[in-house]
């Protein structure tokens, strides 16, 4: 017989009329259920009854998770876990950790989220394979937030590979359903990534893969009453059908999926989202196009576009909507509308690329600032410790962690058009060699070695369409490229760190020229900081020797000749001579042996 404990049932068995009513309303009216349990919690606090407090919280947590009340979950997380360890069974506590992990993630508290999921998985491993499957399913949700849908797909396959021997068939089918849905969602996010890159063939490939997983899920009898699971399944089905190559059969399937979505939201008295309504109208527009109804195409897609103010810019449905409208208009011979929608699609794709780059930049900057805040906090505590050796060890570890964050941020900027960590490490090491040849102080040499690695960090905000362009850049595109110097300096000037002022100086000035013809400020001669003049020479040499989308690698002789020819015009002649001396002496780092890791 299956040991299928009702989700989130309190282990203490303490009930009151308020709790009983909250349990009854949890599925149909989660908001009312939450409020009733909240009243029970306040009463328990008034009387100081810890068991009654847990009984109320154990009903509030799942309702809050379904309603997206992440701030409440984070605020009460410490007390929920404390009481859960006293009164909850391991299965219930595992589920609670999973919900809290997702809430922390939604608010950007990545370390706390990872800790909650780790505790959930640790509890699950003490139970059985089914519980581990559920814990892995909750963990998989985080990989969309980390922009790693490929890992989400891997986790789904890990769930499907679990040995469910000894688990009752119904429970095993439930675990398999979670694994299949995880694979389908991973496929969906991979398709959306391909859409953002403009790779239409990959969009259809991943979308078809996701639908194949979902078809397996639809073959199963309903095995779970988890509303979050049901909502995610219906939502994923609709979005996958929006992304597949258009056909009459797929349009009919989309209509049916939307019917299912509406029936489900009506059954649980949820409001249909603007995004679902827009998908519904787009499906009607597609159907009109397949029946050569030009008026219907214009009517339904026009209504879909009017919902725009209620749908976030970052939602990929906008890209797909313009693409669908363009295709539908071509189907009915409205070529002018088709061209207009295609132009809007192209403009939005470019804007989304910029938006994604800036969001990635913000995310990485937040991670760096978190690491920096941790360093300040840890250092403050350690200063009170009389063991000076321990203080030094901890500060060194924190510094390494912070520098690792900085280098990963730089690698994100570089990997799209360079050799990832190879390039940034080589530029840093070679710059240090040149500075040493010039007789600079050891402290400056050491700082330059690290700071120079961040010289092109601003490229994270440059769209791929420009950065990876193989042809000649237009004047407007070149102006966009130039902004990476100022963006990089702006990133590095904010936080406080011993090497960051030097890194910001390098980022801003490494494209200035000795004769004043560089950018962004047009500085000349020794008005350009020494670090910027050194990195300018090293960076150009490495760029000439590397293969780029728009050129082949130069030979070593040609690259050295270019530096000599640019002395006193593009480069500081003293630094060119120092670079040539270091090169001739064989003291430059080997370009093919630089470590891959950051």
N, C-alpha and C positions, 0 to 999 in steps of 0.2 A: 504494500500500500504506500502511496506517495506521501511523503512528509512535506506537504506544500503549505507551509505556515502562511496565513493571510498577511499580505504586506503591511508592515508597520503596526501590527497588533502589539499592544503593550504587554510586556512580559509580567508586569506586576498584577495584572488582572483587576486593577482598581477602576471602577466605573462610577459615574454620576449621571444624572439626567442630562446635563450639558454635554458630557463626553459621548453618551449614547446617541444623542441627536447629531453631534458632530460626525460620528462615524457613519451614521445613516445618510448624511448629506454630502459626504466627502467626494463621491464620484459625480453626483448630479450638480451640486452647487458648492464647489470648493471654497469660494469666498465666504459664504455663510458658515461653512464648516470651520474655517479658520477662526472666524470671529467668535463662534461659540466656544471653541477650545481656548481662545484667548481669555474669555471670561472665566473659564475654569482655572486657568493658570493664575490669574490675578487673585482669585479666591484662595488658591493653594498657597500663594506667597503670603497672603494676609494671615493664614493660620500656621505658616511655617511647615507645612506637610510636604516633605521632599518627594515622597512617592506619588502624591497627587500632582505635584508639579511635573514630574516625568510623564505621568499619564496624559496630561494636557499637551505637553511639548511633543510627545510621540505622535499625536494627531495633527499638530500644527505643521511639523516639518514636511511631511509629504504634500500637504496642501500648499504650503509656501513654495515648495519646489515646482509644483505644477503651475502655480500662478506667477512664477518668476520673481518672487519677493526676495531677491538676493541680498539686499541690504539687511533685511530682518534676519535671514539665515546666518549671515556673517556676524551680526551683532550678538546673536544668541548662541553661536557655535560653541563657545567655551562651556557654557552651562549645559547645553544639550549633551555634549560629550561627557562631561563630568557625571551627570545624572544617568546617562546611558550606561556608563561603566558600572554603576551601582545596580541598576534595575533591569537593563535590557538583556535579552538573550543575544548570543553572538550573531545570529542571522539578522536580527533587527538592527543591531549596532552596525553591522556591515553595510546595510542599506542606508542608514543614517549618514555614515561617513561618505558614501557615494553621493548623496544629495548635497552635502556640505561642500564636497570637492568641486562639484559643478558650480555651486554658488560663488565660491572663492574665485574660480576661473573666470566667470562672467564679469566680475569686478576687477579683474587684472591682478589678483593676488596669487601669482603663479606658484611660489614656494609653498604657501599654505594649501593650495589646491593639490599639489603633488603629495603633500604630507597626508591629507585626508584620503586620497586614493591609495596611497601606500598602506595606510592602516586598514582600509577596506580589503585590499588584496591579502594582507597578512592574516586577517580574521578568516577570509574565505579559504585560504590554504589549510586552516585548521579544521574546516568543516568538510566540504566535498567539492567535486569538480563542478557541480551545478552552481554553487555559490561563487566559485572562482570565475565561471563564465559571466555571471551577472556583474561581478566586480570589474572584469576586463571590459565589459560593455560600457559601464560608466566611465572608465578611464579613457575609452576610445573617443568620447565626446571632446576631450581636451585637445586632441590633435588637429581638429579644424581650427581652433583658436590659435594654435602654434603654426598654422599654415603647413601642416604635414598630413594631408589626406592619404598619402601613400602608406603612412604608418597606421592610419585608421583601417585601411584595407588589410594590412598585415594582421592587426589585432583581430579583425573579424575572422580571418582564416585560422588564427590561433584558437579562437573560441570553437570553431567548427572542428578543430583537430583534437579537442579535449577527449580524454577517455571517460566515457559516461557509463562504463560498466558498473552495474549495481544501482544505477539511478533508474527510477521507474520511467516507463516509456513517455508518459505525459510530461514529466519534468525534463526528460532528455529532449523532447521535441520543443519545449519552451526555450531551453538553452540554445538549441540549433536555430530557433527563430531569431534570437538576439544576435547570433553570429552572422546569419544571413543579412539581417537588416544593417548591421555594422558594415558589411562588405558593400551593400547597396549604397549607403550614405557615403562611404569612401569613394566609390565610383562617381557619385554625383559631384562631390567636391573636386575630383580630378577633372571632370568634364567642365566645371565652372572655371577652373584654372586655365584649361585649354581655351575656353571662350575668351577670357581676358587677354590671352596672348594672340588671339585671332587664328588659332589652329583648328579650323572647322572640322577637318577629318577626325582629329582626336576627340573633339566634342562628341561627335556621333558614336565613335568607338567606345568611349567610356560610358556614355549614356545607355547604349545598347547593353553593355556589360552589366550596368546597374539594374536595368529592367530584367535581365535574365536572372539575377539574384532575387529580385522582388517576385518574379513569377514563381520561383521556388517557395517563397514565403506565402504567396497567395494560395498555393496548393495545400498548405497546412490548414487544419481546422484551427479556429481561434483558441489559443492556449494561454492567454494572459489577459488580465483585466487592468493592466498598467496603462493608465490614460496617456502618460508621456510616450510610451512605446507606440500606442495606437496613433497618436497624433503625428509622431515622427514617421511612421510607416506611410500614412496617407499623404503627408506633406512631401515626402521623398518621391513617392510615386508620381504625384502631379508635376514636380519639378523635373524629373527625369523625362517624362513624356513631352514636356516643353522643349527639351534639348535634342530629341532624336530627329533623324532625317524625316521631313514631312511626308506623310502618305495618308490616304483615306483611313486605313485601318488604325494608324497611330492617332489620328485626330479623334476617331470614335472612342478609342481607349482613353484618351485624355478627357473627353466629355464624361465617360463613365466614372473615371477617377475623381473628377470634380463633383459629380453627383454623389459619390460615396463620401467625399469630404464634407459637402453641405449636409448630408443626412447625419453624419457623425456630429458635426457642430450643433445641429438642431437638437439631436438626441440629448446632448449634455448641456444644452442651453449656453453654448459659447457663442460669442460674436464672430461672424465671419470676417477675416482680416481683409483690408484693402488689397493686399497682394493676391489673395485667393480670388477676390472679385475681378481683379485685372486679368488673372489667368483664365477665369471663366469667360470674360468678354473676348479675350484673344482666341480662345477655342471656338467661340461662335463665329469670329471673323474668319478663322481658318476654314470652318465648315462652309461659310458663304463663298470663299474663294474656290473651294473644290467643286461647288455647284455653279461657278461662274456668275455669282451674284455681286456685281460691282458695288451696288448701293449698300448691301449688307456688309461688305468688307469695310467701306468707309464709315458706316454707322458704328459697328462694334469696335473696330480699332480706335476710332475717334473717342468713344466713351472710355476705352481702356486708358488712353493717353491722358484723359481729364482727371484720372485718379492720382496723377503724379505727385501732388502736394502731400499725399498721405503715405508715400512709399519712399524709404531712404534712398539717397543717391547711390550708395554703395551696393544696393541690391542688384544682382546680375540680371534680374528680369527685364530691366530697362534695355540692356543690350539685345536680349533675345526678342523683346517686343518690337523694336525698330527693325531688326532682321526679319521677323515674321511678317510685319506689315509690308516691308519692301517686297518680299517673296509673294505674298498674297496679291499685292497690287499688280505685280507682273503677271500673275495667273489670269487676272481679269482684264489685262491690256492697259491699265492705268500707269503708263511708263513715267510720267512726270512725278506722281506720288512715290513710285518705286525708287526713283533717283533721289528724291528729297529724303526719304527714310534711310536710304543707304548712306547718304551724307551725314545724317544725324547719328547713325550707327558708328561711322568712322570717327566723328568728333567725340562721341561719348567714350569710345574705346580708348582714344588718346587721353582723354581726361581721367578715365579710370586708371590707366597706367600710372599717370602722375599721382593720383590719389593713393594707389596701392604703395607706390614708392615712399610717399610721405608717411603713410600709416606705418610702414615697416620701420622707417627712420624713427618715428615717435616711439614705437614699441621697443626698439633696441635702445633708444635714449633713456626710456623709463627703466629698463633693466639695468643700464649703467648707473643711473641715479640711485636705484635701489641698492646696488652693490656699494655705491659710494656712501649712502646713508648707513648701511650695515657696518662699513669700515669705521665711520665716525663713532657710531654707537659702541662697537666692540672696542675701539681704541680708548674711549672714555672709561669703560669699565676696567680695561687692562692697566690703565695708568695708576689705578688705585691698588694694583697688585704689587707687592714688594718684590716679586720674583722677576727681575729685569730680563732674564733670559727668556722666560715664558712670554713676556710682552713682545720681545723682538720676534720670536717665532710666530706668534699670532698675527702681528702686523705684517710680517713678510707673506704669510699665507693670504691675508686679505688683499694685500697689494697684488699678488699674483692673480687672484680672482678678478680684481678690477681690471688689470691689464688684459686678462683673457677676454673680458667683456668688450673692452675697447678694440682689441684685435679682431674679434668676431664681427663687430660692427663695421670695421674697415673691410673685412673680407666680403661682407654682404655687398659693399659698394664695388669691390674689385672683380668679383667672380664672373660678372656678366661679360666682361671684355678682356680679362687678363687671365693669368694662371693662378687665380685665387691667392692663397697664402704665400706661394712662391714669390710672386711679384712684391708684395708688401714687405716680406722679410728681407729679400735681396736689397731693395732700395734702402731699408734701414741699416743693414750691415755694411753695404758699400759706402753709404754716406758717412758712417762712423770711421771707416778706413781713410776716407779723404780728409775728414776733420783732423784725424790723428796725424796725417802727413803734413797738414798745415801747422801743426804744433799747438793745437788748441788744448785747453785744460781737460784732464780726464773726466771731470764732472760734465762738461759740455759734450764730450764725445759719447758718454754713456746716455745722456738725455737725448741726444740727437738720434742715436741708434733706435730708440723706442719711438720717439715722436715722429720721425720720418715715415714710419709705417702707416701713419694716418693721413698722409698728404692728399690722397684722393677720396677721402671719406664723403665729400659732398656729392660724389657721383651717384650716391644712392637715390638722389632726387631727380636724376636725369632719366627720361623715358627710354626704354629699350629701342624704340623706333628711331631715335636719334643716336644713341650711344652705339648701337650695333649696325648702323647704316653702312652699307658697303660702298655707296657712291659718294660723290662730293656733297658736302653739307651746304645748304642754302645759308645766306647771311643770318636769317632769323634762327636757324638751327644752331649755327656757330655761337650766336649770342646766348642761346640756352646752355650750350656746353660751357661757356665761360662762367656761368653762375655757380658752377660747382666749387670754385675757389672761395666765394663769399659764403656759400651754404656750409661748406666744411668748416670755415673759421667760426661761423655762428654756432655750430654744434659744439665745437671744442672750447669756446670761450665761456660757456655757461658754467659747467661743473668746476670745482676746485681740485686740482691734482698737480703734483710737482712738474709733470711733463706737459700738461695741456696748454699752458701759454705758449711754449715753444712749438707745439704741434699746430696750434691755431695760426701762429705766425707763418709756419711752413705752408699750411693749406692755402693761406691767402696769397703768398708771394712766390710760389714755385713756378708760376708761369710769367713772371716779370722778366724783362730782358735788360741786359747790361746797357744797351743803347736807348732804353726808354720806350721801346716799341711793344712791350708786353701788356698783359692785363692782370688784374682788373684796374690798377691805379696808375699804370704807366710810369712806375718808378724807374730810376736809372742808377747805374754804378753802385756806389756803396750806400746809397739810400735804400737799396734792397737789403734786408737783413741777411747776415752771413748764412744762416741755416737755409733760407730760401734759395740763395745762390748755389749752395752745395747740392741740394736736392734737385734743382733744375738740371744740372749737368748729369747727375746719376740717373734721374728719371728718363731723360731723353735717350741716353745710351741704352737703357734697358728696353725702352719702347721700340727703338730701332732694331734691336736684336730679337724682338718677339714677333710672332705671327699675329696679325690682327685681321678682323673681317675685311678690311679695306686694303691690306698690303701683305706681302711676303716678308719674312725676316731678312734684315740686312746682314751682310757678312761682317765679321769683326773688323776687318780693315776699313770697310766703307763707313762703319759707325764711328771709328776713331778719327778718320779723316773729316767726318762731319763735325765732330767736336772741335778739332783744330781749326776748321774753316770758320766756325762760329765764335771763336775767341775774340773778345773786344767788341763783338756786335750782339750776339745772343747771350753769350756767357762771359763771366768774369775770367779773364785770361789766367789769373793766378790759380784759380780753382781747376781750370782745364789742365794746366801743367801738373798740378797735384794729382789729378785723376790719372793722367797718362803715366806719371811716375809710379803710382800704386799698381796700375795695370801691368807696366813693364816688369815690376818686381814680383808679380804673381801674388800680390797680397789681397786682391779682390776675392770675395766669396765666389764659389762655383755656382753658376746659375742653374745647373742641373742637379744639384745635391741639396738644395734648400728644402727643409722639411715641409710636407704637405699640410700638416696640422697647424692651426692658428694658436 
